[in-house]
Amino acid sequence: MTLTEPYHPELLRIARKVVWFDTPQDALRDLKTFLAQLMVYGSPADVSTVLRYVPDEEFRKVLLDAPAGVFTAEAWERWHRRYGIRPLPPLPRRQFPDGTVGPEAGDFFGR
């Protein structure tokens, strides 16, 4: 799924909040990254607002192919519980060009 421009002002406001490192428009063009950031940094009200524009299934898809380094352990567990995805898989880890994998959760910046 993709969101189309012009974006609703509510979505732009939330994108500005949860994807602070990009413009709101660019954040909304990359739905997977936007939703992952929302799932970690958004409030319940932000999530409810976005669900008016994005089907719930899109959030579930993010969990099944989550970007590495975004989810906290708490958010990862909360969203998997919400969708009944058990057993809880390990947090995604970064894979580097030399084939090595990023640190275990909890070993880097407290995540």
Backbone bond lengths (Angstrom), bond angles and torsions (degrees), N, CA, C in turn:
res aa  C-N    CA-C-N  psi(-1)  N-CA   C-N-CA  omega(-1)  CA-C   N-CA-C  phi
1 M - - - 1.442 - - 1.530 109.23 -
2 T 1.308 116.00 146.96 1.454 121.62 172.49 1.521 108.53 -132.11
3 L 1.302 115.25 148.03 1.463 120.79 173.95 1.517 107.50 -88.52
4 T 1.316 116.42 147.14 1.454 119.35 -178.71 1.518 111.36 -110.45
5 E 1.312 114.37 148.28 1.461 120.79 177.04 1.522 108.83 -81.23
6 P 1.291 119.61 152.82 1.457 126.68 -1.10 1.524 110.45 -73.99
7 Y 1.324 116.14 138.86 1.451 121.64 -179.38 1.523 110.10 -77.28
8 H 1.315 114.72 144.72 1.466 119.88 178.42 1.539 108.61 -63.88
9 P 1.329 117.58 141.36 1.476 120.19 179.62 1.525 113.87 -54.99
10 E 1.336 118.04 -32.74 1.476 120.05 177.91 1.525 110.57 -63.22
11 L 1.337 116.61 -41.93 1.464 119.77 179.51 1.526 110.87 -66.82
12 L 1.313 117.01 -39.70 1.465 120.23 178.09 1.523 111.29 -63.23
13 R 1.323 116.67 -40.45 1.471 120.65 178.84 1.526 110.70 -61.90
14 I 1.323 116.29 -45.85 1.473 120.82 -178.44 1.529 110.27 -69.05
15 A 1.323 117.21 -40.78 1.471 120.04 178.26 1.522 110.63 -60.58
16 R 1.318 117.05 -40.70 1.475 121.10 178.59 1.532 109.97 -61.30
17 K 1.307 116.40 -36.33 1.470 121.83 -177.52 1.530 112.27 -73.82
18 V 1.322 117.60 -46.66 1.469 120.03 -170.46 1.527 114.23 -94.88
19 V 1.323 117.33 -17.29 1.468 121.36 177.28 1.520 106.87 -122.81
20 W 1.315 115.56 70.72 1.455 122.93 -173.68 1.524 112.64 -69.37
21 F 1.324 117.83 -16.15 1.463 122.00 -174.42 1.518 112.81 -92.81
22 D 1.327 117.74 6.08 1.454 122.05 -178.25 1.519 108.84 -144.33
23 T 1.310 116.80 167.18 1.460 118.61 174.96 1.530 108.03 -72.75
24 P 1.320 118.10 152.11 1.466 119.62 178.14 1.536 112.31 -57.23
25 Q 1.315 117.07 -38.87 1.464 120.16 -179.68 1.521 111.33 -64.43
26 D 1.332 116.84 -45.08 1.468 119.65 177.89 1.521 111.22 -65.26
27 A 1.319 116.97 -37.34 1.465 120.51 178.39 1.527 110.49 -61.12
28 L 1.311 117.11 -43.07 1.468 120.55 -178.09 1.519 112.43 -73.75
29 R 1.325 117.73 -20.90 1.472 120.37 174.81 1.529 111.47 -72.20
30 D 1.331 116.60 -24.29 1.470 122.20 178.79 1.526 107.11 -108.20
31 L 1.322 115.92 80.67 1.463 121.50 -171.90 1.522 112.72 -59.38
32 K 1.322 117.74 -41.00 1.469 120.43 -178.66 1.528 111.26 -60.03
33 T 1.324 116.64 -47.50 1.466 119.74 179.82 1.517 110.62 -66.48
34 F 1.331 116.76 -43.08 1.463 120.47 178.16 1.527 111.17 -57.21
35 L 1.333 117.08 -48.46 1.466 119.52 -178.66 1.524 111.63 -66.00
36 A 1.325 117.94 -39.52 1.469 119.70 178.59 1.527 110.10 -61.45
37 Q 1.321 117.08 -45.18 1.458 120.64 178.52 1.530 110.90 -63.59
38 L 1.323 116.74 -40.96 1.463 121.58 177.64 1.524 110.85 -61.22
39 M 1.327 116.85 -41.76 1.460 121.51 -177.15 1.526 111.84 -66.10
40 V 1.324 116.82 -22.87 1.461 121.06 178.90 1.525 111.36 -96.90
41 Y 1.322 117.05 -46.15 1.463 121.11 -169.89 1.526 115.24 -106.33
42 G 1.315 117.66 -10.48 1.456 120.14 -178.77 1.513 112.56 -80.77
43 S 1.309 115.81 153.86 1.467 121.40 175.24 1.527 108.97 -82.64
44 P 1.333 117.70 164.93 1.468 119.02 174.31 1.541 111.99 -55.94
45 A 1.318 117.42 -35.51 1.476 120.03 177.98 1.529 110.60 -67.01
46 D 1.336 117.47 -38.42 1.467 120.55 177.18 1.530 110.23 -62.01
47 V 1.326 116.13 -45.27 1.467 120.45 -179.83 1.527 109.85 -61.89
48 S 1.322 117.42 -44.85 1.470 120.88 179.17 1.522 111.22 -59.46
49 T 1.316 116.51 -40.90 1.467 120.34 179.04 1.519 110.66 -64.03
50 V 1.317 117.36 -47.29 1.465 120.80 -178.25 1.523 110.44 -64.43
51 L 1.320 117.84 -33.71 1.470 120.39 178.65 1.531 112.57 -63.52
52 R 1.319 118.12 -15.67 1.468 120.25 174.40 1.528 111.54 -74.36
53 Y 1.344 116.68 -18.80 1.465 122.04 -175.92 1.526 113.78 -116.06
54 V 1.325 115.92 -20.52 1.466 121.43 -175.84 1.529 107.88 -127.03
55 P 1.335 117.79 126.93 1.468 119.70 179.24 1.533 112.25 -60.63
56 D 1.311 115.63 145.43 1.462 122.75 179.63 1.527 111.54 -54.12
57 E 1.312 116.83 -34.62 1.468 120.96 -178.72 1.530 112.15 -60.33
58 E 1.321 117.57 -28.10 1.467 120.38 178.52 1.527 111.49 -66.20
59 F 1.327 116.88 -34.41 1.466 120.99 176.74 1.532 109.54 -65.48
60 R 1.331 115.39 -42.85 1.468 120.37 179.22 1.523 110.72 -61.65
61 K 1.335 116.47 -40.80 1.465 120.68 178.89 1.528 111.39 -60.67
62 V 1.321 117.06 -35.89 1.469 120.28 178.29 1.523 109.58 -60.40
63 L 1.326 117.54 -41.97 1.471 119.72 -179.89 1.521 112.09 -64.96
64 L 1.315 116.73 -34.26 1.465 120.04 -177.41 1.526 112.39 -76.01
65 D 1.329 117.37 -17.81 1.461 121.93 178.61 1.528 108.64 -141.63
66 A 1.311 116.27 53.52 1.464 122.27 -172.48 1.519 112.24 -72.39
67 P 1.331 115.51 142.36 1.463 118.67 174.49 1.524 110.77 -70.56
68 A 1.308 116.01 145.34 1.466 120.88 178.85 1.516 110.28 -72.22
69 G 1.319 115.58 145.46 1.448 121.00 172.23 1.515 116.35 82.34
70 V 1.314 118.67 4.95 1.470 120.64 -178.29 1.522 111.33 -100.30
71 F 1.313 117.35 -50.23 1.458 121.23 -173.08 1.521 112.20 -76.20
72 T 1.323 115.57 137.97 1.459 121.13 167.96 1.529 106.75 -82.32
73 A 1.315 116.84 161.17 1.464 120.12 178.80 1.530 110.75 -59.16
74 E 1.331 116.85 -39.47 1.470 120.70 -178.85 1.519 111.10 -65.89
75 A 1.323 118.18 -46.41 1.465 121.16 -179.89 1.526 110.48 -66.36
76 W 1.323 117.30 -39.07 1.463 122.27 178.81 1.528 110.09 -59.02
77 E 1.317 116.37 -47.67 1.470 120.95 -179.38 1.531 110.51 -66.66
78 R 1.319 117.17 -44.06 1.478 121.65 -177.38 1.529 111.32 -60.57
79 W 1.323 117.16 -46.42 1.459 119.45 -177.89 1.527 111.99 -72.04
80 H 1.306 118.97 -34.70 1.471 120.33 175.80 1.527 110.49 -66.58
81 R 1.315 116.24 -37.80 1.473 119.63 176.54 1.529 109.91 -64.27
82 R 1.340 116.71 -42.38 1.469 120.93 -179.85 1.533 111.46 -56.62
83 Y 1.326 116.59 -39.65 1.467 120.54 -177.96 1.521 113.76 -97.04
84 G 1.319 116.75 4.49 1.461 120.13 176.80 1.515 113.51 66.41
85 I 1.303 116.89 29.71 1.465 121.04 179.73 1.520 108.20 -88.66
86 R 1.307 116.26 108.57 1.459 124.03 -178.89 1.514 108.77 -136.66
87 P 1.301 119.49 148.15 1.448 126.45 -3.63 1.528 110.31 -69.43
88 L 1.306 115.26 160.12 1.453 121.68 -179.26 1.534 109.32 -68.97
89 P 1.334 117.40 117.81 1.470 118.50 178.50 1.524 110.59 -74.09
90 P 1.324 117.09 161.39 1.466 119.02 176.80 1.529 110.07 -67.06
91 L 1.321 115.75 155.06 1.458 120.27 175.44 1.527 109.57 -58.68
92 P 1.327 116.96 143.79 1.470 119.18 176.58 1.522 110.94 -62.80
93 R 1.309 115.53 143.61 1.473 121.02 179.65 1.519 109.23 -121.34
94 R 1.318 115.45 150.65 1.463 120.84 179.02 1.528 110.31 -72.75
95 Q 1.334 115.20 140.18 1.457 120.13 172.04 1.523 107.30 -110.26
96 F 1.313 115.66 127.21 1.451 121.96 -176.32 1.526 110.29 -91.67
97 P 1.341 117.16 160.68 1.467 120.40 -177.21 1.523 114.63 -55.30
98 D 1.329 117.31 -28.46 1.469 119.03 -179.69 1.528 112.53 -83.00
99 G 1.344 117.00 3.71 1.457 120.92 177.57 1.513 114.46 93.76
100 T 1.327 118.17 -10.69 1.462 119.68 177.72 1.520 109.28 -74.22
101 V 1.326 115.24 162.74 1.458 121.77 -176.43 1.515 108.32 -117.38
102 G 1.337 115.62 146.52 1.470 122.02 179.88 1.501 113.23 -57.90
103 P 1.318 116.47 170.94 1.466 121.30 -175.52 1.528 112.58 -64.93
104 E 1.304 115.00 156.87 1.464 120.88 173.95 1.515 108.76 -61.54
105 A 1.317 116.13 150.80 1.466 120.37 175.93 1.521 109.45 -55.64
106 G 1.320 116.29 138.18 1.455 121.12 -179.55 1.511 113.19 94.57
107 D 1.339 117.68 -12.57 1.455 120.91 -178.72 1.517 113.19 -97.59
108 F 1.335 117.92 -3.99 1.447 120.48 -174.03 1.522 109.23 -139.20
109 F 1.316 117.71 112.42 1.454 123.00 -179.22 1.530 112.87 56.19
110 G 1.311 117.21 27.83 1.471 121.11 174.78 1.498 115.60 72.94
111 R 1.328 118.34 14.53 1.471 120.62 -179.45 1.488 111.38 -93.42
